[in-house]
Amino acid sequence: MNKPWITKLGRNYQKYFIRIVPGCEIMDAIKKFAELPENKRKFITFSGIGGGYTKVKLTFSQSEKLHGESSSTITVPKNEMLELTSFQGNITQIDGKIFVHAHGVFSDKNSNKIYSGHVVEAQLVENNGLTGEIVAEVYDVEIDRIMDEESGLPLKFTSKEYEKNKKFPMNDE
């Protein structure tokens, strides 16, 4: 039976508030936050909400590898302004490079449509954009993604802390 991967995140973490301002692209802001010297190579989780987004692009990018179908991408029409009702994810490393894994749920005000998936981009409207409000937690631990041979995707994790703490009951191989 497969078991979950468990590692300690520790007690040492910092919380940050990130405000996305009009004209700012949310994924770019998250990546820039992760690139700050004090955040490099750290495990980061985040969640947020906001309103006034356009240029929204979402995808289920793993579908081709997992299901043999072409990757589906949703691009919301640029003239449609959306509310960001849920935004969450984490930041790890793949081969020393920052990897942002973000999911988002957006809704429109006119037809009550919901758009959701992996967030590729979402820009806050330049003049009429409201805000994006994100809370990020930066943990004093490094977590790297590694390739899962079965799926061909970077779904496995490793960390120095995991190597030290393989004695978690569920980590017994």
Backbone as ProteinMPNN parsed JSONL, in Angstrom:
{"seq_chain_A": "MNKPWITKLGRNYQKYFIRIVPGCEIMDAIKKFAELPENKRKFITFSGIGGGYTKVKLTFSQSEKLHGESSSTITVPKNEMLELTSFQGNITQIDGKIFVHAHGVFSDKNSNKIYSGHVVEAQLVENNGLTGEIVAEVYDVEIDRIMDEESGLPLKFTSKEYEKNKKFPMNDE", "coords_chain_A": {"N_chain_A": [[0.836, -1.181, 0.0], [0.55, 2.225, -0.841], [2.074, 4.983, 0.824], [1.713, 8.208, 2.419], [3.977, 10.974, 1.93], [5.907, 12.407, 4.418], [7.197, 15.155, 6.17], [8.839, 17.197, 8.605], [7.932, 20.571, 9.045], [8.854, 22.31, 10.819], [9.203, 24.783, 13.469], [10.007, 27.274, 12.864], [9.018, 29.866, 11.053], [8.003, 32.507, 8.869], [5.423, 34.893, 8.45], [3.902, 36.648, 5.795], [2.301, 39.48, 4.312], [1.047, 40.098, 1.179], [0.235, 42.493, -1.097], [-1.422, 42.704, -4.08], [-1.202, 45.01, -6.567], [-3.008, 47.303, -8.765], [-2.52, 46.552, -12.215], [-0.551, 44.688, -11.8], [0.752, 41.408, -12.261], [-0.245, 38.369, -10.953], [1.13, 35.837, -10.691], [3.718, 36.51, -11.394], [4.299, 38.286, -9.312], [4.282, 36.513, -7.122], [6.438, 34.822, -7.793], [8.556, 36.697, -7.769], [8.519, 37.349, -5.055], [9.349, 34.888, -4.0], [11.942, 34.876, -4.943], [13.322, 36.691, -3.412], [16.225, 37.358, -1.44], [16.093, 36.393, 1.274], [14.178, 34.448, 1.068], [14.958, 32.526, -0.717], [15.306, 29.169, -1.735], [13.564, 28.237, 0.197], [10.69, 26.602, 1.607], [7.482, 27.556, 0.705], [4.172, 28.456, 1.428], [0.988, 29.658, 0.278], [-1.989, 31.7, 0.249], [-4.924, 33.348, -1.018], [-7.138, 36.098, -1.964], [-9.198, 38.282, -4.009], [-10.108, 41.027, -6.253], [-11.045, 42.174, -9.54], [-9.657, 41.145, -11.755], [-8.196, 40.443, -14.956], [-7.144, 39.033, -18.112], [-6.81, 36.318, -17.521], [-5.433, 33.138, -17.281], [-5.735, 29.72, -17.158], [-4.903, 26.303, -16.469], [-5.001, 22.715, -16.881], [-2.436, 21.279, -16.673], [-1.237, 18.784, -16.469], [-2.763, 16.929, -17.78], [-2.212, 15.761, -20.297], [0.032, 14.067, -19.874], [-0.998, 12.433, -17.851], [-3.458, 11.429, -18.805], [-3.301, 11.065, -21.533], [-4.339, 12.986, -23.233], [-4.638, 16.156, -24.939], [-3.263, 19.049, -23.375], [-5.435, 21.063, -21.523], [-6.274, 24.435, -21.747], [-7.609, 27.31, -20.315], [-8.51, 30.416, -21.328], [-9.615, 33.38, -20.237], [-11.827, 35.779, -21.623], [-10.444, 38.999, -22.363], [-11.937, 41.296, -21.79], [-13.523, 40.654, -19.705], [-14.066, 41.038, -16.326], [-12.897, 39.579, -13.36], [-13.531, 38.019, -10.173], [-11.329, 36.912, -7.719], [-11.798, 34.187, -5.978], [-10.586, 32.156, -4.591], [-7.267, 31.349, -3.996], [-4.465, 29.462, -3.934], [-1.461, 27.721, -2.99], [1.892, 26.368, -3.354], [5.454, 26.804, -3.052], [8.275, 25.347, -4.288], [11.375, 23.753, -5.197], [12.798, 22.823, -8.329], [15.393, 21.134, -9.551], [17.006, 23.214, -8.51], [15.673, 25.479, -9.36], [13.034, 27.865, -8.977], [9.762, 26.714, -8.384], [6.461, 27.292, -8.821], [3.433, 26.207, -7.681], [0.255, 26.698, -8.218], [-3.197, 27.036, -7.553], [-6.333, 28.295, -8.637], [-9.529, 29.869, -8.231], [-11.86, 31.567, -10.019], [-14.485, 33.938, -10.473], [-17.117, 35.344, -12.47], [-18.994, 38.436, -12.55], [-21.317, 38.748, -13.966], [-22.519, 36.464, -15.292], [-22.261, 34.47, -13.494], [-20.307, 32.536, -13.923], [-17.805, 30.106, -13.254], [-14.344, 29.753, -13.147], [-11.625, 27.602, -13.0], [-8.474, 26.136, -11.997], [-4.97, 25.284, -12.57], [-3.105, 28.142, -12.029], [-1.859, 30.118, -14.531], [-1.512, 32.733, -15.417], [-2.715, 35.888, -14.212], [-3.883, 39.025, -14.308], [-4.184, 42.034, -12.501], [-6.519, 44.53, -13.16], [-5.433, 47.514, -14.736], [-6.433, 50.263, -14.332], [-9.002, 50.078, -13.13], [-8.744, 48.012, -11.4], [-9.085, 46.241, -8.375], [-7.913, 44.823, -5.831], [-5.466, 42.431, -4.771], [-5.032, 40.092, -2.273], [-2.756, 38.447, -0.435], [-1.587, 35.952, 1.727], [1.417, 34.76, 2.818], [3.423, 32.049, 3.916], [6.597, 31.425, 4.987], [8.742, 28.871, 5.347], [11.454, 27.61, 7.294], [12.828, 25.56, 5.793], [14.001, 23.409, 3.247], [12.473, 22.148, 0.381], [12.501, 19.97, -2.233], [11.294, 19.201, -5.478], [11.061, 16.122, -7.169], [11.354, 13.884, -9.957], [8.673, 11.71, -10.673], [8.672, 8.516, -11.637], [6.575, 6.944, -12.628], [4.431, 8.697, -13.408], [5.793, 10.588, -14.847], [6.016, 13.165, -14.043], [7.017, 15.919, -11.864], [6.327, 14.945, -9.063], [7.194, 13.886, -6.69], [8.913, 14.378, -3.552], [11.762, 15.673, -1.791], [13.877, 16.312, 1.007], [16.317, 17.729, 3.242], [15.467, 17.556, 5.852], [13.602, 15.49, 5.708], [15.27, 13.343, 5.132], [16.619, 13.172, 7.557], [14.56, 12.447, 9.225], [13.324, 9.978, 8.646], [12.088, 8.193, 10.207], [9.435, 8.585, 10.753], [6.375, 6.945, 11.29], [4.747, 6.5, 9.0], [6.514, 6.774, 6.943], [8.017, 4.545, 6.662], [9.503, 2.208, 4.568]], "CA_chain_A": [[0.0, 0.0, 0.0], [1.307, 3.467, -0.892], [1.958, 5.795, 2.023], [2.022, 9.609, 2.152], [5.316, 11.483, 2.245], [5.767, 13.323, 5.549], [8.396, 15.768, 6.726], [8.558, 18.29, 9.53], [8.169, 21.92, 8.545], [9.521, 23.038, 11.887], [8.492, 25.875, 14.13], [10.521, 28.541, 12.393], [8.472, 30.367, 9.804], [7.606, 33.913, 8.847], [4.211, 35.177, 7.678], [3.961, 37.908, 5.06], [1.116, 39.92, 3.592], [1.421, 40.621, -0.132], [-0.893, 43.133, -1.778], [-1.283, 42.815, -5.525], [-1.705, 46.335, -6.927], [-3.479, 47.377, -10.15], [-1.509, 46.387, -13.255], [0.401, 43.639, -11.406], [0.404, 40.031, -12.618], [-0.156, 37.668, -9.672], [2.164, 34.792, -10.667], [4.997, 37.223, -11.406], [4.506, 38.79, -7.955], [4.622, 35.371, -6.257], [7.803, 34.402, -8.136], [9.487, 37.72, -7.268], [8.574, 37.167, -3.606], [10.167, 33.696, -3.733], [13.324, 35.167, -5.328], [13.988, 37.553, -2.432], [17.337, 36.608, -0.825], [15.718, 35.696, 2.508], [13.225, 33.376, 0.768], [15.513, 31.549, -1.666], [15.434, 27.765, -1.329], [12.666, 27.957, 1.316], [9.353, 26.107, 1.275], [6.526, 28.641, 0.907], [2.76, 28.22, 1.113], [0.285, 30.928, 0.17], [-3.414, 31.7, -0.073], [-5.342, 34.722, -1.229], [-8.407, 36.482, -2.575], [-9.091, 39.607, -4.607], [-11.079, 41.344, -7.286], [-10.635, 43.055, -10.619], [-8.662, 40.467, -12.592], [-8.409, 40.119, -16.37], [-6.021, 38.282, -18.689], [-6.682, 35.116, -16.697], [-5.155, 31.907, -18.013], [-5.697, 28.57, -16.263], [-4.668, 25.065, -17.209], [-4.789, 21.441, -16.21], [-1.265, 20.986, -17.497], [-0.803, 17.399, -16.388], [-3.717, 16.006, -18.387], [-1.613, 15.007, -21.399], [0.856, 12.985, -19.334], [-1.781, 11.517, -17.037], [-4.615, 10.851, -19.473], [-3.085, 10.909, -22.963], [-5.083, 13.974, -24.007], [-3.908, 17.416, -25.008], [-3.419, 19.898, -22.203], [-6.509, 22.032, -21.706], [-5.999, 25.76, -21.216], [-8.74, 28.224, -20.344], [-8.147, 31.826, -21.343], [-10.838, 34.158, -20.061], [-11.8, 36.984, -22.469], [-9.788, 40.138, -21.708], [-12.875, 42.319, -21.344], [-14.295, 40.124, -18.585], [-13.397, 41.245, -15.055], [-13.193, 38.443, -12.488], [-13.242, 38.002, -8.746], [-10.508, 35.777, -7.297], [-12.457, 33.72, -4.762], [-9.673, 31.273, -3.876], [-5.94, 31.237, -4.62], [-3.594, 28.788, -2.97], [-0.419, 26.914, -3.587], [3.163, 26.279, -2.648], [6.657, 27.055, -3.839], [9.366, 24.426, -4.018], [12.452, 23.859, -6.176], [13.082, 21.702, -9.232], [16.772, 21.323, -10.037], [17.503, 24.506, -8.073], [14.873, 26.588, -9.887], [11.764, 28.075, -8.285], [8.581, 26.122, -9.0], [5.232, 27.74, -8.171], [2.268, 25.359, -7.957], [-0.856, 27.53, -7.741], [-4.56, 26.778, -8.017], [-7.189, 29.452, -8.445], [-10.941, 29.837, -8.606], [-12.29, 32.906, -10.401], [-15.896, 34.01, -10.869], [-17.492, 36.617, -13.09], [-20.132, 39.037, -11.852], [-22.501, 38.836, -14.814], [-23.199, 35.197, -15.594], [-21.938, 33.52, -12.428], [-19.415, 31.469, -14.384], [-16.651, 29.814, -12.417], [-13.17, 29.254, -13.865], [-10.659, 27.131, -12.006], [-7.383, 25.298, -12.469], [-3.626, 25.777, -12.259], [-3.004, 29.521, -12.492], [-0.713, 30.442, -15.389], [-1.396, 34.179, -15.25], [-3.92, 36.658, -13.878], [-3.428, 40.401, -14.095], [-5.128, 42.966, -11.909], [-6.802, 45.605, -14.111], [-4.57, 48.685, -14.508], [-7.099, 51.448, -13.79], [-10.166, 49.762, -12.299], [-8.476, 46.838, -10.587], [-9.28, 46.481, -6.953], [-6.754, 44.396, -5.067], [-5.211, 41.025, -4.49], [-4.524, 39.998, -0.91], [-2.14, 37.13, -0.293], [-0.814, 35.664, 2.933], [2.437, 33.738, 2.518], [4.196, 31.524, 5.039], [7.914, 30.975, 4.529], [9.276, 27.938, 6.34], [12.91, 27.454, 7.276], [13.092, 24.2, 5.335], [14.088, 23.284, 1.792], [11.797, 20.982, -0.182], [12.725, 19.881, -3.674], [10.47, 18.26, -6.246], [11.816, 15.213, -8.028], [10.528, 13.2, -10.944], [7.98, 10.468, -10.381], [8.855, 7.719, -12.848], [5.297, 6.424, -13.123], [3.643, 9.731, -14.086], [6.638, 11.46, -15.648], [5.856, 14.521, -13.518], [7.759, 16.137, -10.61], [5.341, 14.799, -7.993], [7.823, 13.403, -5.468], [9.615, 15.411, -2.819], [12.857, 15.291, -0.924], [14.416, 17.417, 1.801], [17.289, 17.304, 4.255], [14.696, 17.207, 7.037], [13.031, 14.171, 5.475], [16.349, 12.356, 5.26], [16.911, 13.041, 8.984], [13.386, 11.996, 9.974], [12.642, 8.879, 7.947], [11.489, 7.306, 11.205], [7.989, 8.756, 10.864], [5.781, 5.63, 11.018], [4.202, 6.367, 7.665], [7.593, 6.841, 5.953], [8.703, 3.244, 6.56], [9.373, 1.674, 3.197]], "C_chain_A": [[0.89, 1.256, 0.0], [1.034, 4.291, 0.355], [2.289, 7.244, 1.682], [3.455, 9.943, 2.54], [5.161, 12.527, 3.331], [7.128, 13.858, 5.943], [7.981, 16.886, 7.663], [8.825, 19.616, 8.836], [8.843, 22.777, 9.603], [8.669, 24.16, 12.449], [8.908, 27.234, 13.592], [9.931, 28.903, 11.041], [8.075, 31.822, 9.986], [6.339, 34.036, 8.017], [4.36, 36.552, 7.047], [2.596, 38.206, 4.459], [1.597, 40.551, 2.293], [0.17, 41.233, -0.749], [-0.555, 43.246, -3.254], [-1.951, 44.124, -5.932], [-2.156, 46.346, -8.389], [-2.324, 47.36, -11.161], [-0.52, 45.264, -12.983], [-0.127, 42.267, -11.819], [0.717, 39.152, -11.412], [0.955, 36.609, -9.625], [3.563, 35.409, -10.679], [5.313, 37.745, -10.005], [4.915, 37.671, -7.001], [6.057, 34.914, -6.521], [8.835, 35.4, -7.609], [9.62, 37.628, -5.746], [9.484, 35.982, -3.259], [11.644, 33.94, -4.047], [14.048, 36.097, -4.363], [15.073, 36.753, -1.722], [16.944, 35.817, 0.416], [14.754, 34.531, 2.274], [13.788, 32.298, -0.141], [15.685, 30.188, -1.001], [14.556, 27.423, -0.127], [11.347, 27.396, 0.779], [8.352, 27.192, 1.652], [5.122, 28.14, 0.569], [2.081, 29.578, 1.045], [-1.193, 30.697, -0.113], [-3.842, 33.149, -0.235], [-6.709, 34.85, -1.869], [-8.204, 37.82, -3.269], [-10.13, 39.828, -5.68], [-10.515, 42.284, -8.324], [-9.592, 42.452, -11.54], [-9.132, 40.297, -14.029], [-7.183, 39.353, -16.84], [-5.746, 37.015, -17.868], [-6.478, 33.907, -17.589], [-4.959, 30.792, -16.997], [-5.481, 27.316, -17.09], [-4.734, 23.861, -16.281], [-3.639, 20.804, -16.967], [-0.813, 19.535, -17.459], [-1.671, 16.456, -17.195], [-3.106, 15.177, -19.506], [-0.804, 13.829, -20.879], [0.022, 11.96, -18.577], [-2.855, 10.774, -17.818], [-4.465, 10.688, -20.978], [-3.873, 11.876, -23.812], [-4.286, 15.272, -24.025], [-4.234, 18.265, -23.788], [-4.502, 20.94, -22.456], [-6.144, 23.335, -21.008], [-7.247, 26.613, -21.374], [-8.172, 29.634, -20.332], [-9.435, 32.618, -21.302], [-10.745, 35.41, -20.932], [-11.284, 38.199, -21.699], [-10.758, 41.189, -21.185], [-13.711, 41.871, -20.152], [-13.505, 40.301, -17.284], [-13.855, 40.177, -14.067], [-12.825, 38.718, -11.041], [-12.398, 36.759, -8.465], [-11.057, 35.305, -5.957], [-11.591, 32.763, -3.952], [-8.38, 31.154, -4.676], [-5.034, 30.6, -3.585], [-2.553, 27.961, -3.68], [0.815, 26.858, -2.722], [4.305, 26.534, -3.625], [7.735, 26.102, -3.348], [10.445, 24.685, -5.066], [12.433, 22.626, -7.067], [14.445, 21.986, -9.832], [17.292, 22.719, -9.72], [16.737, 25.706, -8.589], [13.534, 26.646, -9.167], [10.624, 27.458, -9.09], [7.357, 26.534, -8.189], [4.09, 26.839, -8.631], [1.064, 26.066, -7.36], [-2.173, 27.107, -8.373], [-5.395, 28.019, -7.742], [-8.613, 29.185, -8.873], [-11.359, 31.29, -8.823], [-13.766, 32.855, -10.762], [-16.149, 35.345, -11.549], [-18.759, 37.138, -12.422], [-21.422, 38.996, -12.66], [-23.246, 37.518, -14.973], [-22.938, 34.115, -14.556], [-21.142, 32.322, -12.923], [-18.262, 31.33, -13.401], [-15.552, 29.249, -13.32], [-12.17, 28.794, -12.815], [-9.602, 26.258, -12.662], [-6.05, 25.805, -11.956], [-3.521, 27.189, -12.833], [-1.713, 29.693, -13.286], [-0.452, 31.942, -15.301], [-2.756, 34.764, -14.903], [-3.444, 38.055, -13.523], [-4.543, 41.248, -13.502], [-5.284, 44.145, -12.863], [-6.016, 46.861, -13.724], [-5.289, 49.836, -13.816], [-8.237, 51.123, -12.83], [-9.959, 48.538, -11.42], [-8.604, 47.176, -9.115], [-8.019, 46.081, -6.193], [-6.61, 42.889, -5.117], [-4.583, 40.989, -3.118], [-4.039, 38.581, -0.67], [-1.412, 37.059, 1.041], [0.132, 34.524, 2.577], [3.142, 33.338, 3.808], [5.477, 30.929, 4.481], [8.528, 30.144, 5.645], [10.783, 27.801, 6.176], [13.274, 26.003, 6.966], [13.146, 24.221, 3.808], [13.357, 22.023, 1.363], [11.968, 21.039, -1.69], [11.778, 18.868, -4.289], [11.398, 17.399, -7.099], [10.84, 14.408, -8.887], [9.946, 11.898, -10.397], [8.012, 9.652, -11.672], [7.538, 7.259, -13.462], [4.51, 7.465, -13.924], [4.473, 10.572, -15.048], [6.555, 12.916, -15.224], [6.648, 14.675, -12.22], [6.825, 16.12, -9.398], [5.928, 14.294, -6.685], [8.636, 14.527, -4.848], [10.79, 14.818, -2.067], [13.3, 16.529, -0.158], [15.435, 16.853, 2.776], [16.569, 16.85, 5.513], [14.073, 15.818, 6.903], [14.098, 13.098, 5.679], [16.698, 12.126, 6.727], [15.786, 12.344, 9.743], [12.626, 10.876, 9.279], [11.927, 7.966, 8.929], [10.007, 7.58, 11.431], [7.361, 7.419, 10.504], [5.302, 5.454, 9.588], [5.283, 6.406, 6.582], [8.361, 5.534, 5.839], [8.46, 2.663, 5.178], [9.224, 0.166, 3.229]], "O_chain_A": [[1.862, 1.334, 0.751], [-0.08, 4.304, 0.879], [3.062, 7.496, 0.758], [4.061, 9.273, 3.376], [4.36, 13.45, 3.183], [8.098, 13.106, 6.039], [6.897, 17.453, 7.527], [9.82, 19.768, 8.126], [9.347, 23.859, 9.3], [7.571, 24.441, 11.969], [8.234, 28.235, 13.839], [10.292, 28.325, 10.016], [7.846, 32.295, 11.099], [6.194, 33.362, 6.997], [4.868, 37.489, 7.662], [1.833, 37.294, 4.138], [2.455, 41.434, 2.305], [-0.844, 40.552, -0.902], [0.472, 43.814, -3.628], [-3.137, 44.323, -5.671], [-1.735, 45.492, -9.17], [-1.311, 48.04, -10.996], [0.275, 44.923, -13.859], [-1.327, 42.008, -11.729], [1.836, 39.188, -10.9], [1.651, 36.499, -8.616], [4.482, 34.888, -10.046], [6.456, 37.663, -9.555], [5.796, 37.862, -6.163], [6.808, 34.65, -5.582], [9.867, 35.002, -7.067], [10.712, 37.808, -5.208], [10.293, 36.067, -2.334], [12.51, 33.277, -3.475], [15.26, 36.279, -4.477], [14.864, 35.576, -1.426], [17.404, 34.69, 0.601], [14.535, 33.718, 3.171], [13.158, 31.256, -0.321], [16.145, 30.08, 0.136], [14.789, 26.399, 0.515], [10.947, 27.68, -0.349], [8.364, 27.691, 2.777], [4.915, 27.483, -0.452], [2.531, 30.537, 1.672], [-1.595, 29.657, -0.634], [-3.229, 34.061, 0.32], [-7.342, 33.868, -2.257], [-7.145, 38.431, -3.131], [-10.93, 38.943, -5.985], [-9.627, 43.088, -8.04], [-8.731, 43.167, -12.053], [-10.308, 40.041, -14.287], [-6.286, 39.061, -16.048], [-4.597, 36.691, -17.565], [-7.238, 33.673, -18.529], [-4.13, 30.897, -16.093], [-5.832, 27.271, -18.269], [-4.548, 23.972, -15.069], [-3.834, 19.911, -17.791], [-0.071, 19.101, -18.341], [-1.345, 15.273, -17.292], [-3.445, 14.003, -19.654], [-0.935, 12.714, -21.384], [0.293, 10.761, -18.646], [-3.137, 9.612, -17.527], [-5.392, 10.225, -21.642], [-4.066, 11.626, -25.002], [-3.371, 15.462, -23.223], [-5.337, 18.204, -23.245], [-4.49, 21.619, -23.483], [-5.759, 23.345, -19.839], [-7.865, 26.634, -22.438], [-7.433, 30.0, -19.418], [-10.252, 32.541, -22.219], [-9.691, 36.045, -20.978], [-11.634, 38.407, -20.537], [-10.438, 41.902, -20.235], [-14.526, 42.642, -19.644], [-12.4, 39.774, -17.153], [-15.048, 39.901, -13.949], [-11.946, 39.523, -10.731], [-12.73, 35.668, -8.931], [-10.82, 35.933, -4.925], [-11.828, 32.574, -2.759], [-8.4, 30.893, -5.878], [-4.856, 31.133, -2.49], [-2.736, 27.55, -4.826], [0.809, 27.232, -1.549], [4.138, 26.485, -4.844], [8.061, 26.056, -2.162], [10.429, 25.715, -5.741], [12.098, 21.528, -6.623], [14.622, 22.975, -10.544], [17.943, 23.344, -10.557], [17.105, 26.843, -8.292], [12.97, 25.617, -8.795], [10.526, 27.646, -10.303], [7.228, 26.176, -7.018], [3.819, 26.725, -9.826], [0.864, 26.045, -6.146], [-2.248, 26.854, -9.575], [-5.194, 28.708, -6.742], [-8.871, 28.377, -9.766], [-11.23, 32.129, -7.931], [-14.246, 31.854, -11.293], [-15.494, 36.345, -11.253], [-19.504, 36.378, -11.805], [-22.504, 39.187, -12.107], [-24.465, 37.465, -14.807], [-23.355, 32.97, -14.73], [-21.288, 31.218, -12.4], [-17.809, 32.305, -12.802], [-15.805, 28.376, -14.15], [-11.899, 29.511, -11.852], [-9.811, 25.713, -13.746], [-5.985, 26.632, -11.046], [-3.821, 27.4, -14.008], [-0.618, 29.447, -12.779], [0.689, 32.372, -15.132], [-3.8, 34.213, -15.251], [-2.699, 38.247, -12.562], [-5.691, 41.187, -13.941], [-4.288, 44.701, -13.325], [-5.94, 47.226, -12.551], [-4.8, 50.339, -12.805], [-8.42, 51.813, -11.827], [-10.894, 48.076, -10.765], [-8.264, 48.276, -8.682], [-7.153, 46.919, -5.941], [-7.547, 42.172, -5.47], [-3.686, 41.781, -2.828], [-4.822, 37.631, -0.699], [-0.709, 37.992, 1.43], [-0.289, 33.47, 2.1], [3.42, 34.171, 4.671], [5.45, 30.049, 3.621], [8.798, 30.642, 6.737], [11.314, 27.868, 5.067], [13.927, 25.319, 7.753], [12.414, 24.972, 3.165], [13.591, 20.948, 1.915], [11.623, 22.029, -2.336], [11.495, 17.821, -3.707], [12.378, 17.881, -7.667], [9.658, 14.281, -8.566], [10.632, 11.105, -9.752], [7.44, 10.061, -12.683], [7.409, 7.195, -14.685], [3.981, 7.157, -14.993], [3.93, 11.198, -15.958], [6.978, 13.805, -15.963], [6.926, 13.683, -11.545], [6.569, 17.157, -8.787], [5.234, 14.274, -5.668], [9.0, 15.496, -5.514], [10.814, 13.629, -1.747], [13.118, 17.656, -0.62], [15.424, 15.664, 3.095], [16.983, 15.893, 6.166], [14.024, 15.06, 7.871], [13.852, 12.076, 6.319], [17.039, 11.006, 7.11], [16.022, 11.723, 10.779], [11.397, 10.842, 9.329], [11.223, 7.047, 8.509], [9.373, 6.882, 12.222], [7.76, 6.805, 9.514], [5.438, 4.37, 9.021], [5.001, 6.105, 5.422], [9.262, 5.42, 5.008], [7.33, 2.639, 4.691], [9.102, -0.464, 2.178]]}, "name": "protein", "num_of_chains": 1, "seq": "MNKPWITKLGRNYQKYFIRIVPGCEIMDAIKKFAELPENKRKFITFSGIGGGYTKVKLTFSQSEKLHGESSSTITVPKNEMLELTSFQGNITQIDGKIFVHAHGVFSDKNSNKIYSGHVVEAQLVENNGLTGEIVAEVYDVEIDRIMDEESGLPLKFTSKEYEKNKKFPMNDE"}
